[in-house]
Structure formats: structure tokens, C-alpha cells
């Protein structure tokens, strides 16, 4: 892997986006945040990419904000030290959560602070059995950013989220699964392969339907039952006009496996 802070590799219809600062546990400095945003914008816009895998190089997924850079920003211009929250973190999280293709996080190690927020912004997660998680913000006198107050609460429930944010105690992969953060725990040396296999499975699936499902699920907390039923009806009507749906119905009747093309 080259010296770029973020590496992008194509594996068939899967784009593998790797945070590449292993010597800093893939902590996010200005260059890495800019590179990550650019990489996600590119893969989101690339019609040939049907699924995305986000992971980290070395023994960490992401240790969150690079605190050395943050300390320098506080010393130099504290009034603007947090501009990065809206300028960098928010666009990255929005891209992960809303792009019209599934995103898998392969969490190969340390996953704390904004790193945890990135993982939770993805659609599915594969966790190394020895991965360590934490919110971390309260430990340095801060609150949540990068959408964590919403994504963590939706994953684990309000009471657990309060405990994890206020106490900022680390927790392991098995706890993460038990609390609702993820569904797959594998040995560390299998995380990459498992993540790629899951992303490849999604890439071969009905990506137009996945995009509609992502939107419906993301907005479910904001709608009452009537609005939900109406939104589902509109989404189904749109999907009913796709070649993927028509082909899948014919394949089912013919007892053969459908082929999805995302249209």
C-alpha cells in the first residue's frame, strides 16, 4: 500500500477504501479527512461500484481525531479548532450513510471516537474478535460529533448510549454485538476477507432496492405510521419499474437465480 493517507482499491464491483496511517492507528488528521471525503465522493458517483468496504490498515480501524493536530489547533486558533466537525466529519458521515449503495465496515482493531461514528454510519459491520470500541469524547471533555449521538442511540438504545457516552468506558466486540452494534465477529486475520465477501454479496444484489431501503430505514425515526406507509408505497412503485424487479420475478417463476444489475 502506498503512502497516501487513504487508499482505494477496486475488487470487482466493490471499492475497498482503507484508512492508511497505521503508525497513528489511522487517526484522522486534515489530510486523511480530505482524502477520505474525496475517496467516498468518487466511489459514490462511480456507477461501476456497487458496494463499498471501509477498513483500516494495520491493527486499527480508526482511533478518531488525531489529537496532536487538534492540540496544535487549540493552541493556534481555538475559536476555529472545531470547524472540522462541520467541514470534514459531517460530509464524510453523510456520504457513508446516504450513498445509493451498501457500505460495509471491516473493523479490524481499535475503533473509538469519530472512528466509532464512521463504523456506525456504515450499513453493516464485521468486527475482529479482539477489536476495542469506545466513545472517548467525554474522556477529553467533549461531547459526540459525526452523528454518534444518533447512530449509537439507535443501535444500543438510549440508556446504554448514555452509559457509553458519559462513562466513556471501552468495550469489546462481543459486547458490541450483544448491544446491537454489529452482527458478525470473526478472528482478526479473517476480517478483511469476511468484509470483502459480504460487500461482494451485496454488490451482486438488487442495489436499487438497497438504496430505497437505506432511505426508508434512515427516515423511519422521523415519520409516523401513515407517513411510513406512504413512503414505502412510493418506494415500491419506483422499484416496480426496474428491470431488476421484473427479472427477479421471472427468475423466481422459472426457478432460476436472478441476476441484478442495479437498474
Secondary structure, DSSP 8 states (H G I E B T S, - for coil): --S-SEEEEEETTEEEEEE--GGGTT-B-HHHHHHHHHHHHHHHH-TT--EEEEEESTTEEE--B-HHHHHHHHHHHGGGTTHHIIIIIHHHHHHHHHSSSEEEEEE-SEEETHHHHHHHHSSEEEEETT-EEE--GGGGT----TTHHHHHHHHH-HHHHHHHHHH---EEHHHHHHHTS-SEEE-GGGHHHHHHHHHHHHHTS-HHHHHHHHHHHHHGGG--HHHHHHHHHHHHHHHHTSHHHHHHHHHHHTTS-------
